[in-house]
């Protein structure tokens, strides 16, 4: 067969005849063939594959080789030996060099044919060593691409451990030697494809062996920072950038810019070459890395490098705007370079001659992407002409070219320029979430938004401002670090004692987030609050049940070394440390603090039979009552009532969800001639009797039929902290949309709640729930609009006084998006004495508007605004007037604290039992040690930052260093000085102090 095959190839037969003969040769492979003849045939096919004159001969070689190997594998295994493969990789084949890509293709085919044979393991070992040697010889793109394909298919051939690190470094350096001399589009496409295969191989190795990533990046920087004039690295290195994790940017850039061993000349070379990478067509994130390095250099005040690179490369970056495939990334870099280069117009004036031509070209092509890009580019040009005014001879033709395009407002231009100055970048870059320069003047700590977590932050600050709850949590003796209550205790300790301006509650977010909440998504703060309180309640209840059954508590609930996870460690710490108030009170801390009782009664109007059920609650959901005109006309028409279903609001973003309709037509607003609703109005409406009739008639067990009935709600136990949720998000059954009710609700600083004394024989209590859901009726919140009668006052009603503690606000017009923030009153500072002298008549609910004065108002200095990381002073007037000033900002969750009144004993709780703590409890050793450790780390971070700046400043020869910049301002400051220097120090954003 080998003679036939050789004769076939060298004969003058036509192509169809040759194909027919090859087919017969392949079919003959199924027959018994002597070993010697097989080896001869393998030699012929190898020659065809490696030395074939055209593609047909190579194809025939592969086809015959695969056919005979399938039926004579042992003979091919003996032929394709370790020594044979080693010879191919080191010496080549006859006149064929070992660097020829055909050699790698042949070995790739042989490994594939022998993949199921034990001998292939020896071949893997040979290839593993040889590929490392080959990349050290700096092979070309085609051979590297073949090697990448081979190693991707046979990962066993990839060098490991130290060899793997060396292989990645050498492969990176080999890419640095790639150069494309082709000018044809097809050849350019092949070159890009080869580079892509090689970079993909490195990506796969970095994923499989993370230890190889950092040495590879160090090699990249060593290559691009080289000052050797005889070596110019290939821009193909840009293909690696897209595979470097973006989250490493901050760490790598900070390490790079603060390394004393990196000379300014090397850094300049590296930055210039990274900017050159913008020309690589398929690279992603190159602009992100370039901008990060520019910001990093500004952070350490290496302005000389920034100035030199900007003037050297600004025109090259501008020229990239002509190419749509790299246009967006080039614009990002160009914008940063121009906007930050605020000490001189020189950089902008270098690109002025090209601006009008680019604008005209973009206007001519008419593509949607070009139009959007043109708007961004025009805004940049306006900012630069505003910054460097006084050159009409240069700007006239530009203004003529962009006269029909929108111009940004002066306020927006100023904002963009102030945020882009090198001094502003310095502050924002060096001060990350954990490196802010101390607390605000309020002395309170903010919470870092970890990605749409404002719903959690607002609730946690509200609970923290519940003084008695916070003090009890901090005084608990908890031994198991896995308990949710322990996590909350640690969080409260940091909020109270950390030196950081804002604390990042990552650990608490992971353990407290409901399972159905997607990470990073907008969520409902009220839903989160209910889930959190339920979790804390059930956690403590589980411990109590295990203790009552004399069982040991599992390790995931409480430390086995403690008999009681909530018990004090010593007798003298007992009352201040235990979750229990007394031995007879088995209620949990959540029940004692936020728990109340609500009795639902239904009276049949035919037989006067009454059915009652008592249920616990931790919050009351207050629906909005219908308008007065509707109430009068519908008093006897229950079927025409408006159907309103409770909805939730998701917070964390001000951007509406795509596809949401115009919200202006989907919310209810109170007419201007009607007075605002108040919280007491909503409480009255919630407690008002309701008639059950017609389709909603009550089945009376005594009568045995459906009857007209009256349903009533009454409170029999008032919580220590009353949580009220305003049902602002409703489903409109008529329009089939979810809408937000933007009614302005007056929030009184004090509230009186009617509480009925509990009857002697009360039914057994069901498990704690978070809303007064009715069990004896199919009614829910849809029928709240049918409550049309005023509530009746019984003789056994006692008024329990409350004072406002916190308000959670929702900003937005949609139930699908928005932002949460909260107001909190630190009324623990003044106690209840300010309210003891109030002359409130029995049963009266106090309503006070924004103009209320004297002892009836909460002192403004005690109010704080918590907006994620920012904490600022506020006033009660700002709480009451927020919706009037900002219509989309409305109160959503309110928390009232019960006042201690002498002789009031109807409600048993911490106040009634005399356990309300008057001072903050001392920190336990474990909490204190954790805070001390973190505060030391914070001081070390600040010291390192100061030392770095002190070391860098003298070495910089730049004369444009800002004068008196304040690096101690917290990042993202919205104050008068923004992110730049405060108090008149002056920086690059102080244009009037500079001379061009």
Secondary structure in CASP SS format (residue, H / E / C, confidence):
PFRMAT SS
TARGET T0000
AUTHOR 0000-0000-0000
METHOD secondary structure of the structure
MODEL  1
X C 1.00
X H 1.00
X H 1.00
X H 1.00
X H 1.00
X H 1.00
X H 1.00
X H 1.00
X H 1.00
X H 1.00
X C 1.00
X C 1.00
X C 1.00
X C 1.00
X H 1.00
X H 1.00
X H 1.00
X H 1.00
X H 1.00
X H 1.00
X H 1.00
X H 1.00
X H 1.00
X H 1.00
X H 1.00
X H 1.00
X H 1.00
X H 1.00
X H 1.00
X H 1.00
X C 1.00
X C 1.00
X C 1.00
X C 1.00
X H 1.00
X H 1.00
X H 1.00
X H 1.00
X H 1.00
X H 1.00
X H 1.00
X H 1.00
X H 1.00
X H 1.00
X H 1.00
X H 1.00
X H 1.00
X H 1.00
X H 1.00
X H 1.00
X H 1.00
X C 1.00
X C 1.00
X C 1.00
X H 1.00
X H 1.00
X H 1.00
X H 1.00
X H 1.00
X H 1.00
X H 1.00
X H 1.00
X H 1.00
X H 1.00
X H 1.00
X H 1.00
X H 1.00
X H 1.00
X H 1.00
X H 1.00
X H 1.00
X C 1.00
X H 1.00
X H 1.00
X H 1.00
X H 1.00
X H 1.00
X H 1.00
X H 1.00
X C 1.00
X C 1.00
X H 1.00
X H 1.00
X H 1.00
X H 1.00
X H 1.00
X H 1.00
X H 1.00
X H 1.00
X H 1.00
X H 1.00
X C 1.00
X E 1.00
X C 1.00
X C 1.00
X E 1.00
X C 1.00
X C 1.00
X C 1.00
X C 1.00
X H 1.00
X H 1.00
X H 1.00
X H 1.00
X H 1.00
X H 1.00
X H 1.00
X H 1.00
X H 1.00
X H 1.00
X H 1.00
X H 1.00
X H 1.00
X C 1.00
X C 1.00
X C 1.00
X C 1.00
X C 1.00
X C 1.00
X H 1.00
X H 1.00
X H 1.00
X H 1.00
X H 1.00
X H 1.00
X H 1.00
X H 1.00
X H 1.00
X H 1.00
X H 1.00
X H 1.00
X H 1.00
X H 1.00
X H 1.00
X H 1.00
X H 1.00
X C 1.00
X C 1.00
X C 1.00
X C 1.00
X H 1.00
X H 1.00
X H 1.00
X H 1.00
X H 1.00
X H 1.00
X H 1.00
X H 1.00
X H 1.00
X H 1.00
X H 1.00
X H 1.00
X H 1.00
X C 1.00
X H 1.00
X H 1.00
X H 1.00
X C 1.00
X C 1.00
X C 1.00
X H 1.00
X H 1.00
X H 1.00
X H 1.00
X H 1.00
X H 1.00
X H 1.00
X H 1.00
X H 1.00
X H 1.00
X H 1.00
X H 1.00
X H 1.00
X H 1.00
X H 1.00
X H 1.00
X C 1.00
X C 1.00
X C 1.00
X C 1.00
X C 1.00
X C 1.00
X C 1.00
X C 1.00
X H 1.00
X H 1.00
X H 1.00
X H 1.00
X H 1.00
X H 1.00
X H 1.00
X H 1.00
X H 1.00
X H 1.00
X H 1.00
X H 1.00
X H 1.00
X H 1.00
X H 1.00
X H 1.00
X H 1.00
X H 1.00
X H 1.00
X H 1.00
X H 1.00
X H 1.00
X H 1.00
X H 1.00
X C 1.00
X C 1.00
X H 1.00
X H 1.00
X H 1.00
X H 1.00
X H 1.00
X H 1.00
X H 1.00
X H 1.00
X H 1.00
X H 1.00
X H 1.00
X H 1.00
X H 1.00
X H 1.00
X C 1.00
X C 1.00
X C 1.00
X C 1.00
X C 1.00
X C 1.00
X C 1.00
X C 1.00
X C 1.00
X C 1.00
X H 1.00
X H 1.00
X H 1.00
X H 1.00
X H 1.00
X H 1.00
X H 1.00
X H 1.00
X H 1.00
X C 1.00
X C 1.00
X H 1.00
X H 1.00
X H 1.00
X H 1.00
X H 1.00
X H 1.00
X H 1.00
X H 1.00
X H 1.00
X H 1.00
X H 1.00
X H 1.00
X C 1.00
X C 1.00
X C 1.00
X C 1.00
X C 1.00
X C 1.00
X H 1.00
X H 1.00
X H 1.00
X H 1.00
X H 1.00
X H 1.00
X H 1.00
X H 1.00
X H 1.00
X H 1.00
X H 1.00
X H 1.00
X H 1.00
X H 1.00
X H 1.00
X H 1.00
X C 1.00
X C 1.00
X C 1.00
X C 1.00
X C 1.00
X C 1.00
X H 1.00
X H 1.00
X H 1.00
X H 1.00
X H 1.00
X H 1.00
X H 1.00
X H 1.00
X H 1.00
X H 1.00
X H 1.00
X H 1.00
X H 1.00
X H 1.00
X C 1.00
X C 1.00
X C 1.00
X H 1.00
X H 1.00
X H 1.00
X H 1.00
X H 1.00
X H 1.00
X H 1.00
X H 1.00
X H 1.00
X H 1.00
X H 1.00
X H 1.00
X H 1.00
X H 1.00
X H 1.00
X H 1.00
X H 1.00
X H 1.00
X H 1.00
X H 1.00
X C 1.00
X H 1.00
X H 1.00
X H 1.00
X H 1.00
X H 1.00
X H 1.00
X H 1.00
X H 1.00
X H 1.00
X H 1.00
X H 1.00
X H 1.00
X H 1.00
X H 1.00
X H 1.00
X H 1.00
X H 1.00
X C 1.00
X C 1.00
X C 1.00
X C 1.00
X C 1.00
X H 1.00
X H 1.00
X H 1.00
X H 1.00
X H 1.00
X H 1.00
X H 1.00
X H 1.00
X H 1.00
X H 1.00
X H 1.00
X H 1.00
X H 1.00
X H 1.00
X H 1.00
X H 1.00
X H 1.00
X H 1.00
X H 1.00
X H 1.00
X C 1.00
X C 1.00
X H 1.00
X H 1.00
X H 1.00
X H 1.00
X H 1.00
X H 1.00
X H 1.00
X H 1.00
X H 1.00
X H 1.00
X H 1.00
X H 1.00
X H 1.00
X H 1.00
X H 1.00
X H 1.00
X H 1.00
X H 1.00
X H 1.00
X H 1.00
X C 1.00
X C 1.00
X C 1.00
X C 1.00
X H 1.00
X H 1.00
X H 1.00
X H 1.00
X H 1.00
X H 1.00
X H 1.00
X H 1.00
X H 1.00
X H 1.00
X C 1.00
X C 1.00
X C 1.00
X C 1.00
X C 1.00
X C 1.00
X C 1.00
X C 1.00
X H 1.00
X H 1.00
X H 1.00
X H 1.00
X H 1.00
X H 1.00
X H 1.00
X H 1.00
X H 1.00
X H 1.00
X H 1.00
X C 1.00
X H 1.00
X H 1.00
X H 1.00
X H 1.00
X H 1.00
X H 1.00
X H 1.00
X H 1.00
X H 1.00
X C 1.00
X C 1.00
X C 1.00
X C 1.00
X C 1.00
X C 1.00
X C 1.00
X C 1.00
X C 1.00
X C 1.00
X C 1.00
X C 1.00
X C 1.00
X C 1.00
X C 1.00
X E 1.00
X E 1.00
X C 1.00
X C 1.00
X C 1.00
X C 1.00
X C 1.00
X C 1.00
X H 1.00
X H 1.00
X H 1.00
X H 1.00
X H 1.00
X H 1.00
X H 1.00
X H 1.00
X H 1.00
X H 1.00
X H 1.00
X C 1.00
X C 1.00
X H 1.00
X H 1.00
X H 1.00
X H 1.00
X H 1.00
X H 1.00
X H 1.00
X H 1.00
X H 1.00
X C 1.00
X C 1.00
X C 1.00
X C 1.00
X C 1.00
X C 1.00
X C 1.00
X C 1.00
X H 1.00
X H 1.00
X H 1.00
X H 1.00
X H 1.00
X H 1.00
X H 1.00
X H 1.00
X H 1.00
X H 1.00
X H 1.00
X H 1.00
X H 1.00
X H 1.00
X C 1.00
X C 1.00
X C 1.00
X C 1.00
X E 1.00
X E 1.00
X C 1.00
X C 1.00
X H 1.00
X H 1.00
X H 1.00
X H 1.00
X H 1.00
X H 1.00
X H 1.00
X C 1.00
X C 1.00
X C 1.00
X C 1.00
X C 1.00
X C 1.00
X C 1.00
X C 1.00
X C 1.00
X C 1.00
X E 1.00
X C 1.00
X H 1.00
X H 1.00
X H 1.00
X H 1.00
X H 1.00
X H 1.00
X H 1.00
X H 1.00
X H 1.00
X H 1.00
X H 1.00
X H 1.00
X H 1.00
X H 1.00
X H 1.00
X H 1.00
X H 1.00
X H 1.00
X H 1.00
X H 1.00
X H 1.00
X H 1.00
X H 1.00
X H 1.00
X C 1.00
X C 1.00
X C 1.00
X C 1.00
X C 1.00
X C 1.00
X C 1.00
X C 1.00
X C 1.00
X C 1.00
X C 1.00
X C 1.00
X C 1.00
X C 1.00
X C 1.00
X C 1.00
X C 1.00
X C 1.00
X C 1.00
X C 1.00
X C 1.00
X C 1.00
X H 1.00
X H 1.00
X H 1.00
X H 1.00
X H 1.00
X H 1.00
X H 1.00
X C 1.00
X C 1.00
X C 1.00
X C 1.00
X C 1.00
X C 1.00
X C 1.00
X C 1.00
X C 1.00
X C 1.00
X C 1.00
X H 1.00
X H 1.00
X H 1.00
X H 1.00
X H 1.00
X H 1.00
X C 1.00
X E 1.00
X E 1.00
X E 1.00
X E 1.00
X E 1.00
X E 1.00
X E 1.00
X E 1.00
X E 1.00
X C 1.00
X C 1.00
X C 1.00
X C 1.00
X C 1.00
X E 1.00
X E 1.00
X E 1.00
X E 1.00
X E 1.00
X E 1.00
X E 1.00
X E 1.00
X C 1.00
X C 1.00
X E 1.00
X E 1.00
X E 1.00
X C 1.00
X C 1.00
X C 1.00
X C 1.00
X C 1.00
X H 1.00
X H 1.00
X H 1.00
X H 1.00
X H 1.00
X H 1.00
X C 1.00
X C 1.00
X C 1.00
X C 1.00
X H 1.00
X H 1.00
X H 1.00
X C 1.00
X C 1.00
X C 1.00
X E 1.00
X E 1.00
X E 1.00
X C 1.00
X C 1.00
X C 1.00
X C 1.00
X E 1.00
X C 1.00
X E 1.00
X C 1.00
X C 1.00
X C 1.00
X C 1.00
X C 1.00
X C 1.00
X C 1.00
X C 1.00
X C 1.00
X H 1.00
X H 1.00
X H 1.00
X C 1.00
X C 1.00
X C 1.00
X C 1.00
X C 1.00
X C 1.00
X C 1.00
X C 1.00
X C 1.00
X C 1.00
X C 1.00
X E 1.00
X E 1.00
X H 1.00
X H 1.00
X H 1.00
X H 1.00
X H 1.00
X H 1.00
X H 1.00
X H 1.00
X H 1.00
X C 1.00
X C 1.00
X E 1.00
X E 1.00
X E 1.00
X C 1.00
X H 1.00
X H 1.00
X H 1.00
X C 1.00
X E 1.00
X E 1.00
X E 1.00
X C 1.00
X C 1.00
X C 1.00
X C 1.00
X E 1.00
X E 1.00
X E 1.00
X C 1.00
X E 1.00
X E 1.00
X E 1.00
X E 1.00
X E 1.00
X E 1.00
X E 1.00
X E 1.00
X E 1.00
X C 1.00
X C 1.00
X C 1.00
X E 1.00
X E 1.00
X E 1.00
X E 1.00
X E 1.00
X E 1.00
X C 1.00
X C 1.00
X E 1.00
X E 1.00
X E 1.00
X E 1.00
X C 1.00
X C 1.00
X C 1.00
X C 1.00
X E 1.00
X E 1.00
X E 1.00
X E 1.00
X C 1.00
X C 1.00
X C 1.00
X C 1.00
X E 1.00
X E 1.00
X C 1.00
X C 1.00
X C 1.00
X E 1.00
X E 1.00
X E 1.00
X E 1.00
X E 1.00
X E 1.00
X E 1.00
X C 1.00
X C 1.00
X C 1.00
X C 1.00
X C 1.00
X C 1.00
X C 1.00
X C 1.00
X C 1.00
X C 1.00
X C 1.00
X C 1.00
X C 1.00
X C 1.00
X C 1.00
X C 1.00
X C 1.00
X C 1.00
X C 1.00
X C 1.00
X C 1.00
X C 1.00
X C 1.00
X C 1.00
X H 1.00
X H 1.00
X H 1.00
X H 1.00
X H 1.00
X H 1.00
X C 1.00
X C 1.00
X C 1.00
X C 1.00
X C 1.00
X C 1.00
X C 1.00
X C 1.00
X C 1.00
X C 1.00
X E 1.00
X E 1.00
X E 1.00
X E 1.00
X E 1.00
X E 1.00
X E 1.00
X E 1.00
X E 1.00
X E 1.00
X E 1.00
X E 1.00
X E 1.00
X E 1.00
X E 1.00
X C 1.00
X C 1.00
X C 1.00
X C 1.00
X C 1.00
X C 1.00
X E 1.00
X E 1.00
X E 1.00
X E 1.00
X E 1.00
X E 1.00
X E 1.00
X E 1.00
X C 1.00
X H 1.00
X H 1.00
X H 1.00
X C 1.00
X C 1.00
X C 1.00
X H 1.00
X H 1.00
X H 1.00
X H 1.00
X C 1.00
X C 1.00
X C 1.00
X C 1.00
X C 1.00
X C 1.00
X C 1.00
X C 1.00
X C 1.00
X C 1.00
X C 1.00
X C 1.00
X C 1.00
X C 1.00
X C 1.00
X C 1.00
X C 1.00
X H 1.00
X H 1.00
X H 1.00
X C 1.00
X C 1.00
X C 1.00
X H 1.00
X H 1.00
X H 1.00
X E 1.00
X E 1.00
X E 1.00
X E 1.00
X E 1.00
X C 1.00
X C 1.00
X E 1.00
X E 1.00
X E 1.00
X E 1.00
X E 1.00
X C 1.00
X H 1.00
X H 1.00
X H 1.00
X H 1.00
X H 1.00
X H 1.00
X H 1.00
X H 1.00
X H 1.00
X H 1.00
X C 1.00
X C 1.00
X C 1.00
X E 1.00
X E 1.00
X E 1.00
X E 1.00
X E 1.00
X E 1.00
X E 1.00
X E 1.00
X E 1.00
X E 1.00
X C 1.00
X C 1.00
X C 1.00
X C 1.00
X C 1.00
X C 1.00
X C 1.00
X C 1.00
X C 1.00
X C 1.00
X C 1.00
X C 1.00
X C 1.00
X C 1.00
X C 1.00
X C 1.00
X C 1.00
X C 1.00
X C 1.00
X C 1.00
X C 1.00
X C 1.00
X C 1.00
X C 1.00
X C 1.00
X C 1.00
X H 1.00
X H 1.00
X H 1.00
X H 1.00
X H 1.00
X H 1.00
X H 1.00
X H 1.00
X H 1.00
X H 1.00
X H 1.00
X H 1.00
X H 1.00
X H 1.00
X H 1.00
X H 1.00
X H 1.00
X H 1.00
X H 1.00
X H 1.00
X H 1.00
X H 1.00
X H 1.00
X H 1.00
X H 1.00
X H 1.00
X H 1.00
X H 1.00
X H 1.00
X H 1.00
X H 1.00
X C 1.00
X C 1.00
X C 1.00
X C 1.00
X C 1.00
X C 1.00
X C 1.00
X C 1.00
X C 1.00
X C 1.00
X C 1.00
X C 1.00
X C 1.00
X C 1.00
X C 1.00
X C 1.00
X C 1.00
X C 1.00
X C 1.00
X C 1.00
X C 1.00
X C 1.00
X C 1.00
X C 1.00
X C 1.00
X C 1.00
X C 1.00
X C 1.00
X C 1.00
X C 1.00
X C 1.00
X C 1.00
X C 1.00
X C 1.00
X C 1.00
X H 1.00
X H 1.00
X H 1.00
X C 1.00
X C 1.00
X C 1.00
END
